[in-house]
Amino acid sequence: MPLFFYQIINFLLLILIVYLIGRKMILNIFRGRREKINKALDAAEEVLPEPVAFDPVKPVTDRHEAAVEAETAAREAKLAELKEKFEHESEIIRRESLMKSRSNLIQLTMDKAREYMKSEEFLQAMKDQEDKVADRILSLIKLTPGDMMYLEKKGRLYVSLFSSYPLKLSTVGRIHQATDKLLEDVGGYTSFRVVDNEEGLIGGFRLRIGDTVYDFTVKDRLYMLQEALNNMPLKEMSFESMLNKMRKAVDKIDIDVDVFQLGRVLSVSDGICWLDGLADIMYGELVEFVDAKKKMYGMVMDVQPDKIGCMIFGKYEHIESYSRVRRLGRMAETPVGEELLGRVVSPTGEPIDGKGRLWSHETRPIECAAPAIPDRQPVKVPLETGIKAIDALVPIGRGQRELIIGDRQTGKTAIVVDTIINQKGKGVYCIYVAIGQKETTVATIVDQLEKHDAMSYTTIVCSSASDSASVQYIAPFAGTAMGEYFMYNGKDVLVIYDDLSKHAIAYRELSLLLHRPSGREAYPGDIFYLHSRLLERSANLIEEAGGGSITALPIIETLAGDISAYIPTNVISITDGQIFLESDLFNSGQRPAVNVGLSVSRVGGSAQTGLMKQVSSNLRTGLAQYREYASFTQFGAEIDEATRKTLATGERMMAVLKQDRFSPLPTWQQALLIYAVSNGTADSCDPSKIAEFEKKLLSWFTSTQGPLCDELMTGKKMSKEVKTLLDAALADFRKTL
C-alpha cells in the first residue's frame, strides 16, 4: 500500500481522536460565550429608557428638563467655585512671588548703598561737609526736660563727640564752646569727650548730649534706608508699583541730621528689662533694641526717676546687658483692616495660621482714649446671640459690655462661639481674643468656625499659654484696636475676651517683675483701671463720630462660684450686666447653664425686638417662681393645683431653654417657642421630649403658616389680630400632637 495512503488514514484518525476528546470542551467554550452575550444584551435593554411618545410641541418631560437644568447649574456652580479657588491661589502665589522679589530688591539696594557709601568718593564728600554739618547740628542742639532733671540732680551733663576720622580742631572747639554756652543759663558744666576713628560709624560724625543723639553718619543713613524700604506700603501689588514705591521711599529719606534718643539695657530677666537713659520717654512708647542679633521691640511699662521698666515682645535671649536701645517716637501698634478677617494672628499682628503673610497696610495704637460721652448714643439695636436663654432673659445690645462669668467647664466659650456663628449675614465683624488658652483649644474653635462658615467675618487674636506675660498682656488691647478700625468706619463689631482672669494674672506677673507693690490678692493697685480703660473703648457711636459700635463680651473664670472675689467684682462693676453660668445647672444637664437670678442686663428691653420683649416680659418672674416652688416641694410638702401647674409649666420652660451647641435660632423662632410653652401648647408633652416638640412646632409652622411666619420675622410687637391668628395656629398644631 502506498505511503501516501497511510498518511491520510493517520490524519483522519488524529481528527477523530481530537473531536472525541475536545468536543465537550469546545461546546462549553461556545456556550459560555453565548451566555455572556445574552446577559449583555439583557442588561442593555434594562438600561435603555422607556420610549417616549413623540410630541412636536414638548419633546421631553418637565422632570427631565428640571434634572438637566439642576445638573447644569450644579456644574456651573462647581466650575465657578473651582475658578474662584484657582484665582485666589494664583493671587497668593503672585503676591508671594512679588514679596520675594521685593526682599531681593531691598537686599540688593542695601548692598549697593553700603558699597557706595563706603567708597572713598562718598566718604570724602562727607568730610567736605564737616563745617556745614557742624553748623546744622549746633542750630539743633537744646536741653530736653530729661537733661534739666539730670543737671538738677548731678550738676553736670555728659557730652560725647564720635567720628569715623579725626575732626578738625576748629570743629571740635566750636562744638565744645556751644555745649558749654548751652549750660550757662541753667548752671552746671559739661563733661566733654572726643572719640576719633570709630569704625562702626563707617563715615561722618555724631554728637550725643545726655540721651539725645545728633547723627550724621553712614551707619545711620543705612539704618534709615533699611527702615524706609521695609516699611513702604504696597496697596497695589504689581512689580511696577513696587519699584515706584521703592523710589519714593528712597526719595523721602531725609538727608538732614537725624535726631533721636538713645539708652542702654541695664538688666534682662523674664521678659522684662530695665533701661538707663531715655528720660523723656512716655508710658506705652515703643523702643527698638538696636544691638540685638535680630530686630526686637519693647514697650515702656514703668518710668522711675533713675530707670525705665520695659517689657519685651517675644523671646528675649538675643538681648544683652549694656546693649543700646533706640526711642522710636511712636506708641505700640498693631496691624488692622479687612485683610485680617479669616486669619489667626498674634497680638503684634504676625500670622500664626500658616496661610502666608498679612497684606494689611494700616496700623492703630494698641492703647488709645475711649470715645467721649458726647460721641456715644444709647444702646438700642439688639445683638442676637441665637441662644434662647440669653436673648429672652439677658438681652445684649450693640455697643454693650456684657460679662460672662462662671467656673471653668461651664460653657462660657461655647456661648461666645455660638454667638459668633449667629452673626453670619448680620453685618457684624467678630474678633475673638484668646488669652492664655491652649493652642489646641484655639485650633478647635477655628475648626468649628470654619465648618459653620464663620471665619470669613472673624479674626482670632491668639496669645497662648506658652507665650510670655507681655504678649498676653497686650492681646486684648490689640484685639480692641482691630475692632476700632471697623467701628470708626461705621461697622458693628463683636469683641470677645477669653478670658480676663488670665489677663489679670499676666499683668500681676509683669507688675511683680517691675517691682510694683502688690495689693489685694497680690494684684497691683491699678488692675481696676487696666480693665476699665480696656472695656470703656466699647461703645455705640453717633454718626458724626463714625456711627459704628463695639460690643464687648469679657469672660471671667470664678473659683467655686465665688463672684465676690477681687477680679470678678471689678469687672462686674465696669460692665453693663453679667451672664452667670452655674456649675450645678450645667452638671444637671441644663445647658446653657444660665442662672436667671444672678444674671442681668442693664440695657434690658432696649436691646430686644418688640416681639421678644412682648413674649418674655413675664418669663424671668415665672422662672424665679418655679425655682422657689421647686425648692419648697423637694421636702415632700403637699401642693395645690395652681402650684402644680406652675411647676409643670416652669419645668417645660426650663426644658425649652436648653439648647445644643452650634445651633443658634432666629429670634422669631425663639419667641414662638417661648410663647407656645407659656400658652400651654406643650402641656401634653413630656418635659424630656421637649426637643422633639420644638422640631415639630417649627417644621409645622414653616410649612403651613407662611404669612404668619413672615409677620413674626419682622420682630414687631404682635397686634391683637396677629395674636389671634397665632393662638388659632397653635390650637391647630395641638391637634397634631
VOGU-3710 file (C-alpha; in Angstrom, 3 decimals, decimal comma):
1> mplffyqiin> 0,000/0,000/0,000  1,451/3,388/-0,910  2,879/5,632/1,843  0,535/8,493/0,971  -2,495/6,290/1,745  -1,161/5,525/5,260  -0,609/9,271/5,908  -4,258/10,026/5,036  -5,522/7,293/7,369  -3,340/8,573/10,232
11> flllilivyl> -4,561/12,159/9,700  -8,233/11,063/9,799  -7,643/9,036/12,943  -5,993/12,092/14,583  -9,002/14,278/13,734  -11,369/11,674/15,186  -9,417/11,417/18,421  -9,267/15,225/18,818  -13,006/15,508/18,153  -13,890/12,784/20,653
21> igrkmilnif> -11,665/14,237/23,394  -12,188/18,035/22,867  -15,840/18,081/21,811  -17,191/18,875/25,291  -14,535/21,472/25,919  -15,298/23,303/22,671  -19,058/23,170/23,349  -18,537/24,633/26,824  -16,449/27,491/25,410  -19,079/28,422/22,830
31> rgrrekinka> -21,896/28,001/25,328  -20,162/30,321/27,831  -19,612/32,982/25,179  -23,260/32,737/24,107  -24,438/33,240/27,729  -22,207/36,322/28,196  -23,564/37,860/25,009  -27,173/37,193/26,077  -26,568/38,735/29,526  -25,020/41,843/27,990
41> ldaaeevlpe> -27,989/42,236/25,661  -30,435/41,873/28,567  -28,567/44,466/30,632  -28,542/46,891/27,711  -32,285/46,513/27,327  -32,816/47,292/31,044  -30,684/50,468/30,898  -32,419/51,873/27,851  -35,169/54,381/28,845  -38,735/53,661/28,027
51> pvafdpvkpv> -39,773/55,075/24,663  -41,458/58,462/24,962  -44,305/59,348/22,681  -43,228/61,963/20,197  -44,657/65,393/20,917  -43,639/68,095/18,408  -44,501/70,862/20,912  -42,932/69,339/24,045  -40,397/66,630/23,109  -39,215/65,934/26,732
61> tdrheaavea> -40,911/65,841/30,089  -40,734/68,622/32,705  -38,970/66,268/35,049  -36,208/65,656/32,536  -35,828/69,396/31,889  -35,595/70,117/35,619  -32,970/67,400/36,060  -30,908/68,760/33,167  -31,173/72,326/34,478  -30,234/71,228/38,003
71> etaareakla> -27,231/69,296/36,703  -26,151/72,251/34,563  -26,497/74,659/37,487  -24,509/72,331/39,744  -21,770/72,088/37,124  -21,640/75,862/36,691  -21,520/76,370/40,472  -18,712/73,853/40,776  -16,807/75,469/37,933  -17,305/78,912/39,479
81> elkekfehes> -16,044/77,594/42,821  -13,002/75,997/41,219  -12,333/79,162/39,237  -12,555/81,321/42,351  -10,267/78,958/44,259  -7,793/78,910/41,376  -7,805/82,712/41,117  -7,367/83,053/44,883  -4,439/80,638/44,995  -2,917/82,236/41,904
91> eiirreslmk> -3,172/85,643/43,550  -1,470/84,309/46,675  1,348/82,789/44,585  1,690/86,045/42,631  1,874/88,134/45,786  4,345/85,803/47,453  6,500/85,939/44,336  6,345/89,737/44,352  7,232/89,886/48,038  10,177/87,593/47,427
101> srsnliqltm> 11,281/89,878/44,596  10,767/92,837/46,930  13,024/91,273/49,564  15,676/90,538/46,972  15,475/94,094/45,621  15,760/95,552/49,120  18,775/93,387/49,844  20,353/94,327/46,515  19,642/98,018/47,159  21,169/97,830/50,632
111> dkareymkse> 24,259/96,056/49,318  24,724/98,657/46,587  24,095/101,520/49,003  26,545/100,086/51,521  29,142/99,620/48,804  28,659/103,175/47,533  28,647/104,780/50,990  31,891/103,033/51,867  33,618/104,320/48,752  36,392/106,882/49,082
121> eflqamkdqe> 34,463/109,339/46,923  31,401/109,347/49,203  33,405/109,458/52,433  35,444/112,380/51,103  32,218/114,182/50,225  31,047/113,759/53,826  34,358/115,107/55,089  33,994/118,145/52,850  30,627/118,898/54,515  32,106/118,843/58,016
131> dkvadrilsl> 31,715/122,574/58,700  28,244/122,703/57,182  27,056/119,697/59,198  28,573/121,136/62,383  26,633/124,394/61,832  23,436/122,393/61,333  23,984/120,362/64,498  24,725/123,481/66,547  21,460/125,024/65,317  19,531/121,969/66,577
141> ikltpgdmmy> 21,059/121,298/69,967  18,911/122,030/73,021  18,345/120,753/76,515  15,475/118,318/76,989  13,415/118,047/80,200  15,378/114,899/80,991  18,652/116,801/80,663  17,344/119,503/83,002  16,398/116,938/85,628  19,795/115,262/85,357
151> lekkgrlyvs> 21,579/118,614/85,700  19,495/119,480/88,721  20,445/116,173/90,304  24,085/115,731/89,217  25,228/119,251/88,349  26,884/118,237/85,088  25,967/116,773/81,715  27,948/114,290/79,626  28,682/115,300/76,032  30,350/112,904/73,582
161> lfssyplkls> 31,555/113,558/70,041  32,097/110,414/67,940  33,628/110,449/64,466  34,960/107,963/61,940  38,000/110,145/61,231  39,909/112,852/63,168  37,842/116,061/63,100  39,361/119,499/62,610  40,335/121,214/65,834  38,203/124,199/64,893
171> tvgrihqatd> 35,131/121,976/64,557  35,738/120,314/67,933  36,327/123,697/69,568  33,114/125,170/68,170  31,031/122,240/69,365  32,650/122,278/72,818  32,102/126,027/73,167  28,459/125,739/72,046  27,649/122,994/74,546  29,261/124,930/77,390
181> klledvggyt> 27,242/128,005/76,437  24,087/125,858/76,420  24,531/125,243/80,149  25,397/128,798/81,186  21,815/129,867/81,789  20,844/126,760/83,785  24,090/126,232/85,685  26,305/123,188/85,750  29,050/122,157/83,389  29,715/119,617/80,672
191> sfrvvdneeg> 31,913/116,565/80,734  33,162/116,670/77,142  34,980/113,830/75,388  36,009/113,141/71,799  36,273/109,672/70,246  38,052/109,502/66,867  38,277/106,648/64,372  35,037/104,951/65,468  34,897/102,252/62,772  31,283/101,290/63,424
201> liggfrlrig> 30,105/104,687/62,157  31,674/103,976/58,710  31,680/107,690/57,877  30,608/111,064/59,304  30,200/112,007/62,979  27,598/112,204/65,728  27,127/114,344/68,822  25,471/112,991/71,948  24,248/115,375/74,637  22,796/113,424/77,545
211> dtvydftvkd> 20,337/110,967/75,951  19,874/112,910/72,711  21,903/111,985/69,629  22,509/114,303/66,637  23,628/111,876/63,973  25,175/112,440/60,546  26,894/109,107/59,923  26,811/106,459/57,204  25,608/103,904/59,738  22,528/105,978/60,485
221> rlymlqealn> 21,895/106,611/56,780  21,898/102,860/56,119  19,521/102,322/59,060  17,089/104,944/57,748  17,248/103,464/54,243  16,538/99,962/55,583  13,554/101,210/57,617  12,135/103,184/54,700  12,325/100,216/52,332  10,923/97,695/54,814
231> nmplkemsfe> 8,019/99,928/55,866  6,940/101,148/52,444  3,204/100,489/51,825  2,188/98,204/48,975  -1,512/98,655/48,285  -1,156/97,893/44,580  0,545/94,543/44,176  2,428/94,853/40,918  6,105/94,970/40,026  5,852/98,493/38,571
241> smlnkmrkav> 4,100/99,893/41,670  6,661/98,156/43,873  9,524/99,855/42,037  7,744/103,219/42,222  7,203/102,805/45,965  10,868/101,952/46,438  11,910/105,050/44,511  9,558/107,232/46,565  10,799/105,663/49,790  14,383/106,456/48,849
251> dkididvdvf> 13,470/109,998/47,751  11,695/110,716/51,049  14,718/109,862/53,177  15,776/112,993/54,989  19,464/113,691/54,388  19,432/116,157/57,263  20,882/115,441/60,700  18,950/112,638/62,399  17,881/113,458/65,970  16,822/110,670/68,322
261> qlgrvlsvsd> 17,273/109,445/71,888  19,413/106,503/72,852  19,537/104,429/76,025  21,083/101,197/77,223  19,910/97,957/78,819  20,831/97,550/82,475  19,413/94,061/83,072  17,138/91,496/81,420  15,047/88,793/83,087  11,717/87,023/82,483
271> gicwldglad> 10,688/89,202/79,535  11,351/92,456/81,439  14,367/94,702/81,015  15,484/97,804/82,873  16,804/100,702/80,799  19,083/103,602/81,570  18,610/106,937/79,807  15,597/107,867/77,636  14,485/110,233/80,363  11,854/111,900/78,143
281> imygelvefv> 10,128/108,692/77,055  6,450/108,135/77,886  4,449/105,163/79,102  3,362/102,923/76,231  6,056/104,082/73,792  7,851/101,641/71,531  11,613/101,092/71,681  13,956/99,100/69,448  16,899/97,050/70,667  19,398/98,106/68,026
291> dakkkmygmv> 22,268/95,860/69,139  20,206/92,648/69,241  21,036/89,901/66,757  17,588/90,300/65,205  15,074/93,141/65,212  13,368/93,251/68,624  10,868/95,691/70,086  9,629/96,521/73,547  7,041/98,746/75,233  7,644/101,046/78,176
301> mdvqpdkigc> 5,666/99,891/81,215  7,246/101,809/84,080  9,025/105,159/84,376  11,076/105,698/87,529  13,434/108,557/88,430  16,585/106,559/87,739  15,494/103,805/85,330  12,771/102,664/82,947  10,930/99,343/83,003  10,233/97,851/79,584
311> mifgkyehie> 8,518/94,635/78,533  9,894/92,754/75,544  7,720/91,418/72,722  8,663/87,826/72,036  11,787/85,947/73,097  14,485/87,936/74,827  17,526/85,630/74,584  19,137/87,899/71,969  19,155/90,961/74,254  22,218/91,510/76,426
321> sysrvrrlgr> 23,064/93,913/79,205  24,541/97,267/78,153  23,204/96,907/74,611  21,740/100,041/73,018  18,037/100,923/72,872  16,599/103,468/70,451  13,473/105,510/71,094  11,180/105,280/68,053  8,880/108,157/68,959  5,627/106,259/68,433
331> maetpvgeel> 3,226/104,202/70,521  2,988/100,424/70,335  0,691/99,498/67,434  -0,825/96,535/65,621  -1,987/95,934/62,016  -5,698/96,497/61,313  -8,026/96,187/58,341  -10,232/93,765/56,468  -7,157/91,753/55,486  -7,177/90,279/59,000
341> lgrvvsptge> -10,612/88,677/58,562  -10,414/84,903/58,411  -6,926/84,870/59,934  -5,325/83,792/63,210  -2,740/86,350/64,322  -0,587/87,145/67,319  -1,206/90,364/69,298  1,646/92,006/67,389  -0,058/91,184/64,071  2,102/88,267/62,956
351> pidgkgrlws> 0,148/85,478/61,189  0,270/82,126/63,007  -2,208/80,131/60,917  0,199/79,056/58,173  -1,702/80,959/55,461  1,085/83,313/54,487  1,792/86,934/55,287  -0,807/89,581/56,107  -1,489/92,184/53,441  -2,613/94,859/55,874
361> hetrpiecaa> -1,171/98,336/55,289  -2,777/100,194/58,206  -1,968/100,183/61,907  -3,565/101,532/65,070  -2,095/102,108/68,546  -2,964/99,227/70,830  -3,920/101,740/73,526  -5,891/104,882/72,833  -8,505/107,042/74,514  -12,056/105,729/74,799
371> paipdrqpvk> -14,830/107,599/72,933  -16,057/110,676/74,782  -19,544/110,798/76,305  -20,939/113,208/73,636  -19,779/110,783/70,929  -21,870/107,929/72,327  -25,520/107,106/71,873  -27,872/104,766/73,753  -27,741/101,042/73,044  -30,933/100,171/71,195
381> vpletgikai> -30,091/97,675/68,425  -30,073/94,034/69,581  -27,060/91,811/69,066  -28,751/88,450/68,655  -26,825/85,518/70,105  -29,217/82,862/68,806  -29,379/81,409/72,343  -32,878/81,377/73,841  -31,826/81,741/77,464  -29,807/84,883/76,668
391> dalvpigrgq> -31,883/86,668/74,017  -35,013/86,256/76,155  -33,681/86,842/79,689  -30,416/88,863/79,441  -30,516/90,566/76,030  -27,348/92,098/74,613  -27,314/95,270/72,512  -24,766/96,533/70,013  -22,343/98,699/71,954  -22,971/96,965/75,285
401> reliigdrqt> -20,418/95,325/77,603  -21,866/92,090/78,957  -19,772/89,922/81,264  -19,886/86,118/81,013  -18,832/84,662/84,353  -18,670/81,186/85,854  -16,420/78,339/86,926  -14,277/76,517/84,394  -16,023/73,933/82,229  -19,448/75,575/82,489
411> gktaivvdti> -19,856/76,511/78,817  -18,573/80,109/78,724  -16,614/79,674/75,493  -19,484/77,678/73,962  -21,782/80,693/74,343  -19,435/83,111/72,598  -18,663/80,661/69,762  -22,404/80,194/69,129  -22,795/83,982/69,204  -20,101/84,353/66,527
421> inqkgkgvyc> -21,793/81,719/64,356  -25,126/83,539/64,727  -23,662/86,782/63,313  -23,472/85,284/59,813  -25,166/87,604/57,353  -25,895/90,269/60,009  -23,033/92,638/59,127  -21,195/92,180/62,437  -17,424/91,628/62,387  -16,175/89,359/65,171
431> iyvaigqket> -12,829/89,370/66,976  -12,062/86,525/69,357  -9,142/87,230/71,712  -7,702/84,086/73,299  -5,627/84,951/76,380  -3,583/82,196/77,958  -5,539/79,439/76,183  -4,036/76,188/74,957  -3,218/76,228/71,267  -5,249/73,045/70,759
441> tvativdqle> -8,309/74,784/72,225  -7,902/77,709/69,840  -7,417/75,313/66,915  -10,685/73,546/67,830  -12,542/76,861/67,878  -11,106/77,828/64,493  -12,132/74,441/63,086  -15,722/74,865/64,301  -15,949/78,395/62,916  -14,660/77,208/59,543
451> khdamsytti> -17,209/74,378/59,484  -20,019/76,902/60,020  -18,550/79,399/57,517  -17,977/81,990/60,241  -14,253/82,684/59,732  -14,959/84,949/56,756  -16,026/87,723/59,161  -13,909/86,715/62,174  -10,361/87,412/63,345  -8,687/85,283/66,017
461> vcssasdsas> -6,082/87,037/68,177  -4,167/84,292/69,961  -1,752/84,654/72,877  -1,374/81,079/74,043  -0,376/79,812/77,464  3,173/79,277/76,184  3,577/82,965/75,270  5,209/85,424/77,621  3,210/87,522/80,061  3,918/90,656/77,989
471> vqyiapfagt> 2,284/89,163/74,873  -0,730/88,017/76,915  -0,982/91,489/78,422  -1,257/93,340/75,109  -3,612/90,778/73,487  -6,984/92,339/74,498  -5,748/95,848/73,683  -4,586/94,693/70,237  -7,941/92,975/69,605  -9,801/96,145/70,584
481> amgeyfmyng> -7,618/98,212/68,233  -8,526/95,857/65,377  -12,198/96,327/66,246  -11,892/100,110/66,460  -10,811/100,213/62,822  -14,255/98,904/61,840  -16,137/100,908/64,482  -14,774/104,256/63,325  -15,673/103,259/59,756  -19,350/102,773/60,609
491> kdvlviyddl> -19,315/98,987/61,157  -20,600/96,887/64,045  -18,054/94,733/65,866  -18,220/91,977/68,476  -15,054/91,577/70,584  -14,677/88,597/72,925  -12,003/88,463/75,641  -11,413/84,852/76,698  -10,569/85,414/79,433  -9,727/88,480/81,520
501> skhaiayrel> -8,864/86,372/84,574  -5,727/85,135/82,822  -5,113/88,671/81,573  -5,131/89,908/85,166  -2,696/87,144/86,148  -0,348/88,153/83,308  -0,489/91,799/84,422  0,174/90,754/88,019  3,259/88,848/86,852  4,520/91,873/84,903
511> slllhrpsgr> 3,883/94,194/87,833  5,730/91,998/90,299  8,677/91,783/87,894  8,604/95,589/87,650  8,828/95,745/91,473  5,438/97,391/91,877  3,836/96,971/95,285  1,057/94,379/95,340  -2,382/94,918/96,824  -5,406/92,726/97,341
521> eaypgdifyl> -4,805/89,102/96,297  -1,300/90,198/95,167  -2,772/92,158/92,239  -1,384/95,655/91,578  -3,441/98,607/92,675  -4,245/99,748/89,121  -5,779/96,437/87,974  -9,235/98,056/88,057  -8,036/100,925/85,862  -6,452/98,401/83,486
531> hsrllersan> -9,757/96,671/82,704  -11,839/99,841/82,822  -9,750/101,626/80,185  -9,976/98,471/78,058  -13,753/97,995/78,274  -14,597/101,700/78,060  -13,397/101,611/74,446  -16,543/99,606/73,598  -19,373/101,951/72,657  -22,192/102,739/70,260
541> lieeagggsi> -21,083/105,864/68,382  -23,163/108,640/66,908  -22,986/109,192/63,152  -20,683/112,196/63,451  -18,130/110,129/65,394  -18,150/107,183/62,983  -21,514/105,535/63,541  -20,183/102,068/64,394  -20,187/100,055/67,574  -18,085/97,617/69,575
551> talpiietla> -19,907/95,067/71,709  -17,641/93,544/74,348  -18,156/90,089/75,854  -15,446/89,689/78,504  -15,161/86,306/80,202  -14,168/85,831/83,837  -13,427/82,485/85,459  -14,501/82,071/89,078  -13,445/79,586/91,730  -16,296/77,596/93,314
561> gdisayiptn> -18,815/80,153/92,066  -17,318/82,997/94,101  -18,373/86,127/92,226  -17,334/88,322/95,161  -13,614/87,817/94,508  -11,442/90,775/93,555  -11,293/90,466/89,759  -14,959/89,377/89,295  -16,283/92,294/91,350  -14,037/94,706/89,439
571> visitdgqif> -15,291/93,622/86,029  -18,919/93,351/87,211  -18,783/97,000/88,294  -17,334/98,038/84,910  -19,697/96,131/82,590  -23,379/96,669/81,785  -24,524/93,323/83,167  -23,410/89,751/83,578  -24,426/86,254/82,499  -23,689/83,899/85,390
581> lesdlfnsgq> -23,238/80,238/84,489  -23,846/77,874/87,394  -21,959/74,599/87,780  -24,915/72,748/89,357  -27,184/73,672/86,456  -24,530/72,618/83,971  -23,957/69,268/85,647  -27,702/68,615/85,820  -27,950/68,949/82,020  -29,363/72,491/81,844
591> rpavnvglsv> -27,207/73,949/79,076  -26,531/76,792/78,667  -26,439/76,885/82,468  -27,665/80,474/82,876  -28,568/81,365/86,457  -31,612/83,599/85,998  -31,402/85,089/89,483  -27,782/86,309/89,255  -27,782/87,199/85,549  -28,837/90,672/84,487
601> srvggsaqtg> -28,610/93,065/81,551  -28,629/96,740/82,449  -29,744/97,606/78,930  -32,834/95,412/79,266  -35,687/95,560/76,779  -33,978/98,330/74,793  -31,850/95,610/73,243  -34,797/93,373/72,309  -37,175/93,266/69,396  -40,782/94,163/70,156
611> lmkqvssnlr> -41,855/90,548/69,670  -39,275/89,075/72,061  -39,908/91,780/74,639  -43,635/91,002/74,495  -43,406/87,220/74,903  -40,623/87,256/77,534  -41,926/90,046/79,748  -43,066/87,633/82,484  -40,525/84,891/81,801  -37,998/85,890/84,460
621> tglaqyreya> -40,697/86,157/87,128  -42,193/82,811/86,154  -38,836/81,027/86,285  -37,990/82,586/89,651  -41,340/81,433/90,987  -40,734/77,949/89,604  -37,342/77,665/91,324  -38,836/78,817/94,605  -41,681/76,287/94,403  -39,268/73,531/93,312
631> sftqfgaeid> -37,001/74,106/96,307  -40,080/74,078/98,601  -41,624/70,884/97,208  -38,414/68,864/97,458  -39,272/68,297/101,111  -42,424/66,424/100,098  -44,983/69,073/101,027  -48,496/68,861/99,611  -49,229/71,345/96,866  -52,421/72,663/95,329
641> eatrktlatg> -53,433/72,523/91,690  -52,244/76,043/90,864  -48,768/75,328/92,293  -48,630/72,029/90,418  -49,475/73,818/87,185  -46,790/76,441/87,833  -44,236/73,704/88,447  -45,230/71,838/85,275  -45,051/74,987/83,136  -41,746/76,008/84,710
651> ermmavlkqd> -40,245/72,574/84,123  -41,218/72,708/80,461  -39,908/76,264/80,160  -36,547/75,221/81,615  -36,527/72,346/79,131  -37,282/74,615/76,186  -34,428/76,927/77,224  -31,983/74,056/76,752  -30,073/74,304/73,502  -27,462/72,228/71,726
661> rfsplptwqq> -24,147/73,744/70,677  -23,702/75,218/67,208  -27,477/75,510/66,694  -28,436/79,177/67,135  -32,056/80,063/66,391  -33,543/83,179/64,782  -35,234/85,496/67,262  -38,737/84,927/65,909  -38,390/81,151/66,363  -37,205/81,668/69,934
671> alliyavsng> -40,190/83,905/70,625  -42,559/81,386/69,047  -41,250/78,553/71,236  -41,431/80,604/74,429  -44,945/81,806/73,620  -46,114/78,269/72,776  -44,852/76,814/76,067  -46,181/79,670/78,198  -49,521/79,434/76,357  -49,973/75,781/77,322
681> tadscdpski> -49,348/74,244/73,907  -46,720/71,900/75,363  -48,744/70,834/78,443  -49,425/67,403/76,973  -45,760/66,908/76,091  -43,359/65,197/78,468  -40,543/67,586/79,539  -37,951/65,039/78,404  -39,361/65,221/74,859  -39,428/68,995/74,514
691> aefekkllsw> -36,668/68,834/71,865  -38,943/66,754/69,620  -41,784/69,187/70,334  -39,588/72,103/69,197  -38,678/70,437/65,905  -42,291/69,537/65,149  -43,561/73,019/66,019  -41,006/74,891/63,920  -41,354/72,477/60,995  -45,160/72,685/61,075
701> ftstqgplcd> -45,202/76,481/61,225  -42,694/76,998/58,411  -44,559/74,559/56,147  -48,168/75,604/56,847  -48,119/79,141/58,272  -46,002/81,077/55,790  -47,722/84,503/56,086  -47,770/84,275/59,890  -44,067/83,364/59,965  -43,311/86,367/57,734
711> elmtgkkmsk> -45,140/88,595/60,183  -43,194/87,189/63,134  -39,890/87,633/61,272  -40,384/91,399/61,282  -39,841/91,316/65,045  -42,627/93,815/65,665  -44,879/93,592/68,677  -47,872/91,364/67,976  -51,139/93,149/67,357  -54,426/91,695/68,527
721> evktlldaal> -55,111/90,288/65,062  -51,705/88,598/64,830  -52,052/87,221/68,337  -55,471/85,788/67,481  -54,053/84,134/64,360  -51,116/82,744/66,361  -53,405/81,297/69,044  -55,545/79,671/66,346  -52,469/78,235/64,653  -51,206/76,819/67,954
731> adfrktl> -54,608/75,264/68,568  -54,432/73,568/65,164  -50,910/72,369/65,908  -52,034/70,948/69,247  -54,356/68,624/67,343  -51,390/67,096/65,509  -49,660/66,023/68,713
//
